[in-house]
Amino acid sequence: MLQVRKVRRSGSFPCPAGLSHPLLLSPGLEPGSVVITRQAVDACFKPEFEQIILGKRVVRSTDLDEGLVQELLRCSGDLSEFATVVGNTMCTLDFYEGQGRLDGALCSYTEKDKQDYLRAAHAAGIRNIEMESSVFAAMCSACGLRAAVVCVTLLDRLKGDQISSPHEVLAEYQQRPQRLVGHFIGKSLGRA
């Protein structure tokens, strides 16, 4: 991230924004759907990233660039190859309990608890769950970079914890955010 900031300051970096495209698990979306993140939130649905620096709690905003979100949404309309939605991304600290999974080594809650939590997340505008977006959004914001997160859903978490799609299908899903971001970059550079 810091190297990208240095290159952008030098004026030799043609991409107009910081873009991240992790894979994710979604509450309430069909696998293969692309999600453009409006705001990264923590596991309590707050739009912040907490970090301990020199023993002190530092909280940074995880706001993303709304204009960039809308530009990406328009680009998805140009492609019209796959379902694309705008929503919040919940960033958790771990893959199992933090995401309400029942298949980890530790599990201190029931299926009902999990479903209630995921439904509350969906009601709060959360359309995907992963583990990188908050720090990415906070760093881009702190560096003054326009930023967006574009993800693809691999699993509807309201229906289970295990990915069951075949490898070939998952490989195609993983290309979707890249196609959208590639189209956006090409359009931004006047090549699309």
C-alpha positions in Angstrom: 0.0 0.0 0.0 2.7 2.4 0.9 4.6 1.7 -2.3 1.4 2.3 -4.3 1.1 5.7 -2.5 4.7 6.6 -3.4 4.2 5.7 -7.1 0.9 7.6 -7.3 2.6 10.7 -5.8 5.3 10.5 -8.5 2.5 10.7 -11.2 3.6 7.5 -13.0 0.8 5.3 -11.8 -2.1 5.3 -14.3 -4.8 3.6 -12.1 -7.1 6.2 -10.6 -7.8 4.4 -7.4 -6.9 1.6 -5.0 -8.9 -1.5 -5.7 -9.1 -4.7 -3.8 -10.9 -7.9 -4.8 -10.9 -10.6 -2.2 -13.1 -13.7 -2.2 -15.9 -13.9 0.2 -18.8 -15.7 1.8 -22.2 -14.0 1.6 -25.3 -13.9 3.7 -28.2 -14.0 1.3 -26.6 -13.8 -2.2 -26.3 -16.5 -4.8 -22.7 -17.8 -5.4 -21.0 -16.0 -8.3 -22.7 -12.6 -7.5 -20.2 -9.7 -7.5 -20.4 -7.2 -4.6 -19.1 -3.7 -4.8 -18.5 -2.6 -1.2 -20.1 0.7 -0.1 -18.6 0.5 3.4 -16.4 -1.9 5.2 -17.7 -2.7 8.7 -16.4 -4.7 11.7 -18.1 -7.8 13.2 -20.4 -5.4 15.2 -21.4 -3.7 12.0 -19.4 -0.5 12.8 -17.6 1.3 9.9 -14.2 1.3 11.6 -10.9 -0.4 11.8 -9.3 -0.7 15.2 -5.6 -1.0 15.6 -3.3 -0.9 18.6 -0.3 1.4 17.9 2.3 1.8 20.7 -0.1 0.4 23.2 -2.9 2.8 22.3 -6.2 2.1 20.6 -6.4 3.9 17.2 -9.7 3.8 15.3 -9.8 4.7 11.6 -12.7 5.2 9.3 -13.4 2.5 6.7 -15.4 4.7 4.3 -14.8 3.9 0.7 -15.3 6.3 -2.3 -19.0 6.5 -3.2 -18.2 8.0 -6.6 -15.9 5.1 -7.3 -18.6 2.7 -6.2 -21.1 4.2 -8.6 -18.5 4.2 -11.5 -17.9 0.5 -10.9 -21.6 -0.2 -10.8 -22.0 1.6 -14.2 -19.1 -0.5 -15.5 -20.9 -3.7 -14.3 -23.9 -2.6 -16.4 -21.6 -2.3 -19.4 -20.6 -5.9 -19.0 -23.9 -7.3 -17.9 -22.3 -10.7 -17.6 -23.1 -11.5 -13.9 -25.3 -10.2 -11.0 -23.7 -7.2 -9.3 -24.9 -5.5 -6.2 -23.7 -2.7 -3.9 -23.6 -3.5 -0.2 -21.5 -3.4 2.9 -18.6 -5.9 3.6 -18.1 -7.2 7.1 -14.5 -7.7 7.9 -13.8 -10.2 10.7 -10.7 -11.2 12.6 -11.0 -14.9 11.9 -12.5 -17.4 9.5 -14.6 -19.4 11.9 -16.2 -18.0 15.1 -15.8 -14.4 13.8 -17.8 -15.3 10.8 -20.4 -17.3 12.7 -19.3 -20.7 11.2 -20.2 -23.9 12.9 -17.4 -26.0 11.4 -14.4 -24.7 13.3 -12.5 -26.2 16.1 -14.3 -24.0 18.6 -18.0 -23.1 18.5 -19.8 -21.6 21.4 -23.2 -20.9 19.7 -26.0 -22.7 18.0 -27.3 -22.8 14.4 -30.1 -20.5 15.5 -27.6 -18.0 17.0 -25.7 -18.1 13.7 -28.8 -17.6 11.6 -29.9 -14.7 13.8 -26.5 -13.0 13.5 -26.3 -13.5 9.7 -29.9 -12.2 9.3 -29.0 -9.1 11.4 -25.9 -8.6 9.2 -28.0 -8.8 6.1 -30.5 -6.3 7.6 -27.6 -4.0 8.3 -26.8 -3.9 4.6 -24.0 -6.5 4.7 -23.7 -8.5 1.6 -20.4 -10.3 2.1 -18.0 -11.4 4.8 -14.2 -11.5 4.5 -11.0 -10.5 6.4 -9.2 -7.8 4.5 -11.5 -4.9 3.6 -11.4 -2.9 6.8 -7.6 -2.5 6.9 -7.5 -1.8 3.1 -10.2 0.9 3.4 -8.6 2.4 6.5 -5.2 2.6 4.9 -6.5 4.0 1.6 -8.5 6.6 3.5 -5.4 7.5 5.7 -3.3 7.9 2.6 -5.9 10.0 0.8 -6.6 7.4 -1.9 -9.9 6.8 -3.6 -10.7 3.2 -2.9 -13.1 0.4 -3.6 -13.5 -3.3 -2.8 -15.0 -5.6 -5.4 -15.6 -9.2 -4.3 -17.3 -12.3 -5.6 -19.5 -14.6 -3.5 -18.6 -18.2 -3.2 -21.3 -19.3 -0.8 -24.6 -18.1 0.7 -23.9 -18.4 4.4 -27.6 -18.5 5.2 -27.6 -21.9 3.5 -24.4 -23.4 5.0 -20.7 -23.1 5.8 -19.1 -25.3 3.1 -18.4 -24.3 -0.4 -19.7 -27.0 -2.7 -19.2 -25.6 -6.2 -16.8 -27.5 -8.5 -13.3 -26.1 -9.0 -14.1 -25.0 -12.6 -17.1 -23.0 -11.4 -15.1 -21.3 -8.6 -12.3 -20.5 -11.1 -14.8 -18.7 -13.3 -16.3 -16.9 -10.3 -12.9 -15.6 -9.3 -12.4 -14.0 -12.7 -15.6 -11.8 -12.3 -14.2 -9.1 -10.1 -11.0 -9.0 -12.2 -13.1 -8.5 -15.4 -15.1 -5.7 -13.7 -12.0 -4.0 -12.4 -10.2 -4.5 -15.7 -13.1 -2.9 -17.6 -13.1 0.0 -15.1 -9.4 0.6 -15.6 -9.6 0.4 -19.3 -12.6 2.8 -19.4 -10.7 5.2 -17.0 -7.7 5.2 -19.4 -10.0 5.7 -22.4 -9.5 2.2 -23.8 -12.9 0.7 -23.3 
